[in-house]
Every structure is written in structure tokens, then in C-alpha cells.
Amino acid sequence: MIDAKYLGAVVMTAVGLLPLSAGAVPTMIRNVHGYSVGGERLDRFDSMVFEDGRVLAVGPVSRLRSAYPTARVIDGHGRTLLPGLIDAHGHVLALGLDMVRVQLGDTQSLAAAQQRISVYAKTHRQAHWLLGGGWNQATWKLGRFPTATDLDRVVSDRPVALARIDGHALWLNSAALREASISKDTKDPVGGRIERATDGSPTGVLVDKAMALAERVVPVPTKDQQRIALTAALAHLASVGLTGVGDAGASAAQIGLYRSLADSRTLPIRIYAMIDGVGRDFEELSTTGPLIGYGNDHLTVRAIKLYADGALGSRGAALLEPYADDPSQSGLLFESNAAMTQNIVKALAAGYQVNVHAIGDAANRQVLDAFEAAYRVGAGRDRRNRVEHAQIVSLTDIPRFKSLNLIASMQPTHATSDMNMAVDRLGKERLRGAYAWRTFLDQGTVIAAGSDFPVESDNPFFGLHAAVTRTDHSGQPAAGWYPEQALTRLEALRAFTLDAAYAQHQESSVGSLEPGKWADFILVDRDFFNIAAAEIWRIHVEQTWVGGHRVY
């Protein structure tokens, strides 16, 4: 991590020049405000030369022009040039599918959501099921979960299934409840909850593992539909400045699609795919071991994604003490302690990094205990294992991330999205260990930043803004929400570049613009380091380059 004495340091540099390969014609991009995290400092430059997809040098134009006199020159027109941004945790296929489904993420009330659903239903009369999501009862200030009756008022002739914004609850209409055979007599599965009326009948919302009761009857997208969705999502991600994404929970089929795109050289950004669980897909994919650097480093499959609990908004996050706003609930652990340890051991033994979703403090403690137990059984401590979200952690458990050599894969916009309900859910005392980026960073824990899209916006500048200001886009709260946990701009950029690359075992090839690394970079319309912090989220990406090729 960046040592405190270097924070904010900016130096003009010309990093060591690399020789040209025989007959090569390099490309120089000049007249830019260039930045890159280099070692423990922030490097600044006005020109960069790359060739065969890799950086040859960055530095002042006078030196690079004489060193590479035959270079083809691109004028950057004074734009800011940054290393390509890496989202350490997103869901690519889900994003693509969401682009063609009912989208409720920006609705501010139940009535607005009902209107959106009604319009979609009328324009998709051929669809047997209506699917989508993005709803948030906290944003709607509803004071309760929505119900099947709320949906029936706008669509009653066919099944409707809509995921909550966090993906950890499913809202069904009565037709969908009937299709899934969910009734008063249906039992809650382990790790899941059916929301019920006082008489025990289902109200229309399924939480966490209870969602599977409906998902088993929802039509699965065809391979062609998945390919179209994946392609659309990848193109979109390139447009917001992402040159790499950690796909947090990919199926064997999805990984097969990535491979085919890489084979046809139509995979526009770099994908670090985490196999979803240690079940059948893992058994199939792990027979030949991890896949590293496939297709010119466009696809790597060397990690497993496990799940410990649900999400805070749906009260599925597993807490050590009951929810402050509902003492009858403490959330849901998905696995027993023994099963979590067994799954980690299985993945580590096969040579994979293990990345575990854990939001509540009870879930984080279970995961920490499981890693500690797994390390006693066998190797794997050096695998750069990760806790995905590490959102609410007991203060006594935070130091264990360091002692267990775990990376905190955290999403800055979760804090600014959750601040409208986190105090209600947790109370002020537990918030001391929640969204605690500064606490983790100061103890030397690597933070890999991401968004968890489509739960949050995929725009990385929203995340950079949240990390630095801890405010929403209207600048509220004015002093920032628990501002003592904010990051500096340098730390935030590093979390979305070099440290995200480190969390994917890729810091030697991406994450910064240094000689020999891939020329993954973006051109943006504002200077990240010289505009008001409140304006960071407004930064617009004008060009995205991956491996020296413009992909947007």
C-alpha cells in the first residue's frame, strides 16, 4: 500500500525507455495531463509511447520525441489520461440482462414503479414472464416490503419476478407465487426467508435462498440471449472507462462465452472471472486447473466466489446482534461454519483464490474463522484471498484481515447508497466498523474497489467520488457521511487501478502505465486531481484503450 509520507506526492517523470522491436512503428499520445500510480507515488506525464499493445515509456514529450522519432503521433488535446480503471466486483451478464428488462433503479416511489411496470407489460405482450429489478423499498420510504397485491394491481395475467436492487430479494405477483407453488405451507429454506402475513401466507417477497423457490420456474435465458446480453454489457462497460472487471460469480456457460469472445478477439475488456461456487460448474472447470492470461490476458479464471450471507437492505445480512429496527431478525447465514470451511479448503486445494461475499458482522466473522481453519488444514494463505464487501465488521475482527493476509474487496457507492437506512438497521455503535475504508487501509490491508453493478451504477467515477467525499451527488451530507473513513484521491485511484489489479494477481501487467505493461488507458474530459471533489462523479470518458487498441 502507499506509505502515508508519499500521499499526495506528484512528480514529473520519464520512466525507463524500452527499446523498439525490429521494424516496429510505435504510437505516441502527447499533449495530455497523464497520471499513473507508480510504486508508492503518483507519476505525472504529458506523453506516452506504446507499441505492440504495451507501454514503452511515459514522460515529457521532448524526451520521448527524440527517443522515438518515427512514432505515429496522436494529439490528446489537453485531455486527462488515466490508467484503465478496474472494477474488482461486478456482474456482467446480470448487467446485460438488466438492459433489456424492467428497470426500477431510479424510481422514487411504489407508484412510480407500478407505472414503469405497467408500461413495460404493455410493450412486451409476448413475454410469458416479466422480469427485471432494481426496486428499493427504503428509497420509496415505504416502511415495508412491497407485496404481490401491489404487483397484481398492474399485472395479474402472467407471472412477474423483480429482484431487489441488491439482488438478495425477489418480488413476485400472485401469478408467480402460483407458478412456483409457494403457499402458506411452503417452509423457509436454510439461508432464506419467505415474507409472510400474520396468517402465514406469503406476501410476495422472497429473501436470499428463498429466491430459488421461484427461480427454478423462471425461464433461463438461451445461449443466444446470454451472448447478446454479455456483448451489450461489455461494450457499455468500456464506454464508462473500465478496462477490466472482476466478474463475481460466473457460470461455466458464461465462461465459455467469454472464451469464445476471446478466441474471436471480440472481448473488448479484460475479465477476471470467479467461478460461482464449488459445485458442478467448479468440478467441470477445475479439471485442468486455473486459466490464466487467456487471449492476450483478456480472460483469467483463477478464483471461486462463495457466499456467506445476504444484504443489509433486505435484512439478510447476518448480524451478531439483532437488527436495530427489527429485533426479531438477525439476518441469514447461508452455510454452517463447517460447510464454509470445507468449501474454502476445497477451492484452495484445487489451486484457486477464494473470494467470499460477506456483508454482516456475523458473516464476516464466520468467513474469517473459516479462512483461519482452512489455513491450518493446508496451503493457500498466499493466494490473495478476498472478502467481498467486508461491509459491516466488528472492530475486533478488522485486524484479522491483516493477520490472515486477506484483501478487502469493497464498493464505495454502497456507503452513499446505504446511508439512508444503515443507521436504522445497525444503530450508531455498529457503524464504527461499517464501510470502514480508512481503518482497513491504515492497518495495511489492500482495498480492491468496485461497484457490484448492476446493484450500483457501473460508472467508476461514481465510486471514486463516493470514496473521496462520502456524499451523494447533491453533496449531502455536507461534511460527508462518517468522513473520517474517506480516502484521498490518490488512494481511491489506486484502489480502482493498481490494487484492484493486485487483487487479481495482475499488477505486473495492468493497473498502472509503466514500461512493459499493457497500454490500458482512458482519456477523460476533466482533471481528476484538479477539479473540485464534488465534481468527480461528473467526469466523462471520451476514449477507452485496451492493449493499445481503442475500444471506445
C-alpha positions in Angstrom: 0.0 0.0 0.0 1.0 3.7 -0.4 3.0 4.8 2.6 1.5 7.9 4.3 4.6 10.0 3.7 4.1 9.7 -0.1 0.4 10.5 -0.2 -0.3 13.5 -2.4 3.2 13.4 -3.9 3.2 14.3 -7.6 6.4 14.0 -9.7 7.2 14.7 -13.3 8.8 11.5 -14.6 10.2 9.8 -17.6 10.0 6.1 -16.7 12.8 4.0 -18.2 12.6 3.7 -22.0 12.1 0.3 -23.6 13.7 -0.5 -27.0 11.6 -1.0 -30.1 11.2 -4.4 -31.6 12.6 -4.8 -35.1 10.6 -2.9 -37.7 8.0 -1.6 -35.2 6.3 1.7 -35.5 5.3 2.9 -32.1 2.4 5.2 -31.2 2.9 8.4 -29.1 0.0 10.1 -27.5 1.0 13.6 -26.5 -0.5 16.8 -25.1 -2.2 15.1 -22.2 -2.4 15.5 -18.4 -1.3 12.0 -17.7 -1.4 10.3 -14.3 -0.4 6.8 -13.1 0.2 5.2 -9.7 3.9 4.2 -9.9 5.3 2.3 -6.9 4.5 4.5 -3.9 3.9 7.8 -5.7 1.7 9.4 -8.3 3.5 9.9 -11.6 2.6 12.8 -13.9 3.5 13.0 -17.6 2.5 14.7 -20.8 3.2 12.0 -23.3 3.2 8.2 -23.5 4.6 5.8 -26.2 3.3 2.3 -26.7 3.9 -0.4 -29.3 2.5 -4.0 -29.8 -0.1 -3.2 -27.1 2.4 -2.4 -24.4 3.8 0.8 -22.8 7.3 1.7 -23.9 7.7 4.9 -21.9 5.9 7.8 -20.3 7.4 11.2 -19.7 8.0 14.7 -21.2 7.3 15.0 -24.9 10.8 16.5 -25.6 12.5 13.3 -24.3 10.1 10.8 -25.9 10.1 12.5 -29.3 13.8 12.2 -29.6 13.8 8.6 -28.2 11.1 7.5 -30.7 11.4 9.8 -33.7 9.4 7.5 -36.0 6.4 7.2 -33.7 2.9 7.9 -35.0 1.6 10.8 -33.0 -1.9 11.2 -31.5 -2.8 14.6 -30.1 -4.6 14.3 -26.8 -5.9 17.9 -27.0 -5.1 18.5 -23.3 -7.4 15.8 -22.0 -6.6 13.9 -18.8 -5.1 10.4 -19.3 -5.6 7.8 -16.6 -4.7 4.1 -16.3 -7.7 2.0 -17.4 -10.0 1.6 -14.4 -10.7 -1.9 -13.0 -13.9 -2.8 -11.2 -12.9 -5.6 -8.8 -16.5 -6.8 -8.3 -19.4 -6.7 -10.8 -21.9 -8.9 -12.5 -21.6 -8.6 -16.3 -24.3 -11.0 -17.5 -26.8 -9.5 -15.0 -26.0 -6.1 -16.2 -26.6 -7.1 -19.8 -29.9 -8.8 -19.0 -31.0 -5.8 -16.9 -30.5 -3.6 -20.0 -33.5 -5.4 -21.7 -35.7 -6.0 -18.6 -37.9 -3.8 -16.3 -35.6 -1.3 -14.7 -36.7 0.2 -11.4 -33.4 1.5 -10.0 -34.3 5.2 -10.4 -37.9 5.0 -9.2 -38.6 7.1 -6.1 -42.0 5.6 -5.1 -44.1 2.5 -5.3 -46.5 4.3 -7.6 -43.7 5.3 -10.0 -42.5 1.6 -10.1 -46.0 0.4 -10.8 -46.3 2.9 -13.7 -43.0 1.7 -15.1 -44.0 -2.0 -14.8 -47.4 -1.3 -16.5 -45.8 0.4 -19.4 -43.3 -2.4 -19.8 -46.0 -5.0 -19.7 -48.0 -3.2 -22.4 -44.9 -3.1 -24.7 -43.9 -6.7 -24.1 -47.2 -8.5 -24.5 -45.5 -11.6 -26.0 -43.4 -12.3 -22.8 -44.8 -15.0 -20.7 -42.8 -13.9 -17.6 -42.0 -10.2 -16.9 -38.5 -10.0 -15.3 -36.3 -7.2 -14.0 -35.5 -5.4 -10.8 -33.8 -2.5 -9.1 -36.5 -1.7 -6.6 -35.6 -0.4 -3.1 -38.4 0.0 -0.5 -36.1 2.2 1.5 -35.8 4.7 -1.3 -39.6 4.6 -1.7 -39.9 5.3 2.0 -42.5 2.5 2.0 -41.8 1.3 5.6 -42.4 -2.3 4.4 -41.6 -4.7 1.6 -43.8 -4.4 -1.5 -46.4 -7.1 -1.9 -47.9 -9.4 -4.5 -51.1 -7.3 -4.3 -49.1 -4.2 -5.2 -47.9 -6.0 -8.4 -51.3 -7.6 -9.1 -52.8 -4.1 -9.5 -50.7 -3.5 -12.6 -50.1 -7.1 -13.9 -52.2 -10.0 -13.0 -52.4 -12.1 -16.2 -48.9 -13.5 -16.1 -46.0 -14.1 -13.7 -43.8 -11.2 -12.6 -40.5 -11.5 -10.8 -38.5 -8.4 -9.9 -35.2 -8.5 -8.0 -34.4 -6.0 -5.2 -31.6 -3.5 -6.0 -29.1 -5.7 -4.1 -30.1 -8.9 -5.8 -31.0 -10.5 -2.4 -34.8 -10.4 -2.5 -37.4 -11.2 -5.2 -40.8 -9.5 -5.5 -43.5 -11.7 -7.1 -47.1 -11.2 -8.1 -49.7 -13.7 -7.3 -49.4 -15.5 -10.7 -45.7 -16.0 -10.0 -46.4 -17.4 -6.5 -48.8 -19.9 -8.0 -46.4 -20.8 -10.8 -43.7 -21.5 -8.2 -46.2 -23.4 -5.9 -45.4 -21.1 -3.0 -48.1 -21.2 -0.3 -48.7 -20.9 3.4 -47.4 -24.5 3.7 -44.1 -23.8 2.0 -41.2 -23.9 4.5 -38.4 -21.4 4.6 -35.2 -22.9 3.2 -32.0 -22.8 5.1 -30.4 -19.3 4.5 -33.7 -17.9 3.1 -36.9 -16.3 4.2 -40.4 -16.1 2.8 -42.0 -12.8 3.9 -45.4 -13.7 5.4 -48.7 -12.1 6.5 -49.9 -12.7 10.1 -51.7 -15.8 9.0 -48.5 -17.3 7.5 -49.4 -16.8 3.8 -46.6 -15.4 1.5 -46.9 -11.7 0.9 -44.8 -11.8 -2.3 -41.2 -11.2 -1.3 -38.6 -14.0 -1.1 -35.3 -13.2 0.7 -31.9 -14.8 -0.2 -32.0 -18.5 -0.6 -35.8 -18.5 -0.7 -35.5 -16.9 -4.1 -34.6 -20.3 -5.5 -38.2 -21.4 -5.0 -39.2 -19.0 -7.8 -36.0 -19.1 -9.8 -36.4 -22.8 -10.5 -39.5 -22.0 -12.6 -38.3 -18.7 -14.2 -37.3 -19.3 -17.9 -33.5 -19.4 -18.2 -32.1 -17.1 -21.0 -31.0 -19.0 -24.0 -27.3 -19.1 -25.1 -28.0 -16.6 -27.8 -29.8 -14.3 -25.4 -26.9 -14.6 -23.0 -24.4 -13.8 -25.7 -26.3 -10.7 -26.8 -26.6 -9.5 -23.2 -23.0 -10.2 -22.5 -21.8 -8.4 -25.6 -24.0 -5.4 -24.9 -22.8 -5.2 -21.3 -19.1 -5.4 -22.2 -19.5 -2.6 -24.8 -21.2 -0.5 -22.2 -18.5 -1.1 -19.6 -15.8 0.0 -22.0 -17.8 3.2 -22.5 -17.6 4.2 -18.8 -13.8 3.7 -18.7 -13.5 0.2 -17.4 -10.7 -1.8 -19.0 -11.0 -4.7 -16.6 -13.8 -6.3 -14.5 -13.8 -9.0 -11.8 -16.9 -10.9 -12.7 -18.1 -12.0 -9.3 -19.8 -15.4 -9.8 -19.8 -16.7 -13.4 -21.2 -20.0 -14.6 -19.4 -22.5 -16.8 -21.7 -21.4 -19.7 -20.8 -17.8 -19.2 -17.1 -18.5 -19.0 -17.5 -20.5 -22.2 -19.0 -17.4 -23.9 -16.0 -15.3 -22.6 -13.6 -17.8 -24.2 -15.4 -17.7 -27.5 -15.3 -13.9 -27.5 -11.6 -14.0 -26.6 -11.0 -16.6 -29.4 -12.7 -14.2 -31.9 -10.8 -11.2 -30.5 -14.1 -9.5 -29.7 -13.7 -9.4 -25.9 -13.2 -5.7 -25.5 -12.1 -5.5 -21.9 -10.2 -7.8 -19.5 -12.3 -10.3 -17.5 -11.2 -11.8 -14.2 -13.9 -14.5 -13.8 -14.8 -16.0 -10.4 -16.4 -19.4 -10.7 -19.8 -19.4 -9.0 -19.4 -21.8 -6.0 -17.7 -25.2 -5.8 -20.5 -27.3 -7.3 -21.0 -28.8 -10.7 -19.5 -25.9 -12.7 -16.4 -25.8 -10.5 -16.0 -29.6 -10.9 -16.2 -29.1 -14.7 -13.9 -26.1 -15.0 -11.3 -27.1 -12.4 -10.3 -30.4 -14.1 -7.5 -28.6 -15.9 -6.8 -26.0 -13.2 -6.9 -22.2 -13.3 -7.0 -20.5 -16.7 -4.5 -17.6 -16.6 -3.9 -14.9 -19.2 -6.0 -16.4 -21.9 -6.4 -14.4 -25.2 -3.6 -11.9 -24.5 -4.5 -11.5 -20.9 -8.2 -10.8 -21.8 -9.6 -13.7 -19.7 -8.4 -15.2 -16.4 -10.3 -17.8 -14.4 -8.4 -18.5 -11.2 -10.9 -17.6 -8.4 -14.0 -19.0 -6.7 -16.9 -16.9 -5.4 -18.6 -18.1 -2.3 -21.5 -16.6 -0.3 -21.8 -16.2 3.5 -25.0 -14.1 3.8 -27.5 -11.7 2.2 -27.7 -7.9 2.1 -28.4 -5.2 4.6 -31.4 -3.6 2.8 -33.4 -6.8 2.8 -32.2 -7.6 6.4 -30.5 -10.7 5.0 -27.0 -9.6 6.1 -26.1 -11.8 9.1 -25.5 -9.8 12.2 -24.0 -10.8 15.6 -26.9 -8.9 17.3 -30.5 -8.3 16.1 -31.3 -5.5 13.7 -31.9 -2.2 15.4 -35.1 -1.6 13.5 -36.4 -5.2 13.8 -35.2 -7.1 16.9 -36.9 -10.2 15.7 -34.3 -10.7 12.9 -30.5 -11.1 12.8 -30.1 -11.9 9.1 -29.2 -15.2 7.4 -26.1 -17.2 7.2 -26.1 -19.3 4.0 -23.8 -22.1 5.3 -22.8 -23.7 8.5 -19.4 -22.9 9.9 -18.2 -26.4 8.9 -19.5 -26.1 5.4 -18.0 -22.7 4.8 -14.6 -24.0 5.9 -15.0 -27.2 3.8 -15.8 -25.1 0.7 -12.8 -22.9 1.2 -10.5 -25.8 1.7 -11.8 -27.5 -1.5 -11.2 -24.4 -3.6 -7.7 -23.7 -2.2 -6.7 -27.4 -2.7 -7.5 -27.1 -6.4 -5.2 -24.0 -6.7 -7.8 -21.3 -6.7 -8.1 -17.9 -5.0 -11.2 -17.8 -2.7 -13.4 -14.7 -2.7 -16.3 -14.8 -0.2 -19.3 -12.5 -0.1 -19.8 -11.3 3.5 -21.8 -8.2 4.5 -22.9 -8.6 8.1 -20.5 -8.7 11.1 -21.6 -12.3 11.8 -20.9 -13.3 8.2 -17.5 -11.6 8.2 -16.6 -13.4 11.5 -17.7 -16.7 10.0 -15.5 -16.1 6.9 -12.5 -15.1 9.0 -12.8 -18.1 11.2 -13.2 -20.3 8.1 -10.1 -19.0 6.4 -8.1 -19.4 9.7 -9.3 -23.0 9.9 -8.6 -23.7 6.2 -5.0 -22.4 6.5 -4.4 -24.8 9.3 -5.5 -27.7 7.0 -3.4 -26.8 4.0 -1.8 -24.2 1.8 -3.5 -21.1 0.4 -2.6 -18.2 2.7 -0.5 -16.7 -0.2 -3.4 -16.9 -2.7 -4.5 -13.3 -2.1 -7.9 -14.5 -0.9 -10.6 -11.8 -0.6 -13.7 -10.9 1.4 -16.2 -9.4 -1.0 -17.9 -6.3 0.5 -16.4 -6.6 4.1 -19.2 -4.1 4.8 -20.0 -4.4 8.5 -17.2 -5.8 10.6 -16.7 -6.0 14.3 -13.9 -3.7 15.4 -12.2 -6.7 17.0 -12.3 -8.6 13.7 -10.8 -5.9 11.4 -7.2 -6.6 12.4 -7.7 -10.3 11.4 -7.9 -9.2 7.8 -4.2 -8.2 8.1 -3.1 -11.3 10.1 -4.9 -13.6 7.6 -3.5 -11.8 4.6 -7.0 -11.1 3.2 -7.9 -8.4 0.7 -11.0 -6.3 1.4 -12.9 -6.0 -1.9 -15.1 -3.0 -1.1 -17.6 -0.9 -3.1 -17.5 2.8 -2.2 -21.0 3.6 -3.6 -22.5 1.1 -1.2 -21.8 3.6 1.6 -23.5 6.5 -0.1 -26.5 4.3 -1.2 -26.9 2.7 2.2 -26.6 5.8 4.4 -30.3 6.4 4.1 -31.0 3.2 6.0 -27.8 1.9 7.6 -28.2 3.8 10.9 -31.7 2.4 11.2 -30.6 -1.1 10.5 -27.5 -1.1 12.7 -27.6 1.7 15.2 -24.6 4.1 15.6 -22.3 1.7 17.5 -22.0 -0.9 14.8 -21.4 1.8 12.2 -17.9 2.2 13.7 -16.9 -0.9 11.8 -19.0 -0.4 8.7 -17.8 0.9 5.4 -14.5 1.5 7.2 -12.2 2.0 4.3 -9.7 4.2 6.2 -9.5 1.8 9.1 -8.6 -1.1 6.7 -6.2 1.0 4.7 -4.3 2.3 7.7 -3.6 -1.2 9.0 -2.1 -2.1 5.7 -5.0 -4.1 4.2 -5.2 -3.9 0.4 -8.6 -2.5 -0.7 -9.7 -3.5 -4.2 -12.5 -1.1 -5.2 -15.5 -2.0 -7.3 -19.2 -1.2 -7.7 -21.2 -4.5 -7.5 -23.0 -3.4 -10.7 -25.9 -3.7 -11.5 -26.7 -3.3 -7.8 -24.9 0.1 -8.1 -24.0 2.1 -11.1 -21.1 0.7 -13.2 -19.7 4.2 -13.6 -16.3 4.0 -11.8 -16.3 7.8 -11.3 -19.3 7.4 -9.1 -17.2 5.1 -6.9 -14.2 7.4 -7.0 -16.5 10.3 -5.9 -18.0 8.3 -3.1 -14.6 7.1 -1.9 -13.2 10.7 -1.7 -16.3 12.6 -0.5 -18.6 10.1 1.2 -21.5 12.2 -0.1 -24.3 11.7 -2.7 -24.3 13.6 -6.0 -26.1 16.5 -4.4 -23.3 16.9 -1.9 -25.1 15.5 1.1 -24.3 15.3 3.9 -22.2 18.4 3.5 -19.3 17.2 5.6 -19.5 13.6 4.3 -21.1 10.6 5.9 -18.6 9.5 8.6 -15.9 11.5 6.7 -13.1 10.1 8.8 -13.3 6.9 6.7 -12.8 8.7 3.3 -9.9 8.1 1.0 -7.6 10.6 -0.7 -7.8 10.9 -4.4 -4.5 9.0 -4.8 -5.7 6.2 -2.6 -9.1 6.0 -4.4 -7.4 5.9 -7.8 -5.0 3.2 -6.6 -7.9 1.1 -5.3 -9.6 1.2 -8.8 -6.3 0.5 -10.6 -3.1 -1.0 -9.2 -4.7 -2.5 -6.0 -7.6 -3.9 -8.0 -5.0 -5.5 -10.3 -3.1 -6.8 -7.3 -6.3 -8.5 -6.0 -6.4 -10.3 -9.4 -2.7 -11.3 -9.4 -2.3 -8.9 -12.4 -0.3 -6.0 -11.0 2.7 -6.9 -13.1 0.8 -6.4 -16.4 -2.0 -3.9 -15.7 -3.1 -1.3 -13.2 -0.5 1.4 -14.0 1.2 2.8 -17.0 4.7 1.5 -16.7 7.1 0.2 -19.4 6.2 -3.4 -20.3 2.7 -3.3 -19.0 -0.4 -3.4 -21.3 -1.4 0.0 -22.7 -4.8 0.1 -21.0 -5.8 3.7 -20.5 -8.6 6.2 -20.8 -9.0 9.8 -21.9 -11.4 11.9 -19.8 -12.8 15.4 -20.1 -11.7 16.7 -16.6 -8.6 16.5 -14.5 -9.3 14.1 -11.7 -6.7 15.6 -9.4 -7.5 19.3 -10.1 -11.3 19.6 -10.1 -13.5 20.1 -7.0 -14.1 16.8 -5.3 -17.8 17.3 -5.6 -17.4 17.2 -9.4 -15.6 13.9 -9.7 -18.8 11.9 -10.5 -19.4 14.2 -13.5 -16.1 13.2 -15.2 -16.9 11.9 -18.7 -14.9 9.2 -20.6 -14.1 10.2 -24.1 -11.9 7.3 -25.2 -11.0 3.8 -23.8 -8.0 1.9 -24.9 -7.1 -1.8 -24.1 -3.8 -3.2 -25.1 -3.1 -0.2 -27.4 -6.4 -0.6 -29.2 -9.2 1.9 -28.9 -12.3 0.0 -27.8 -14.5 3.1 -27.2 
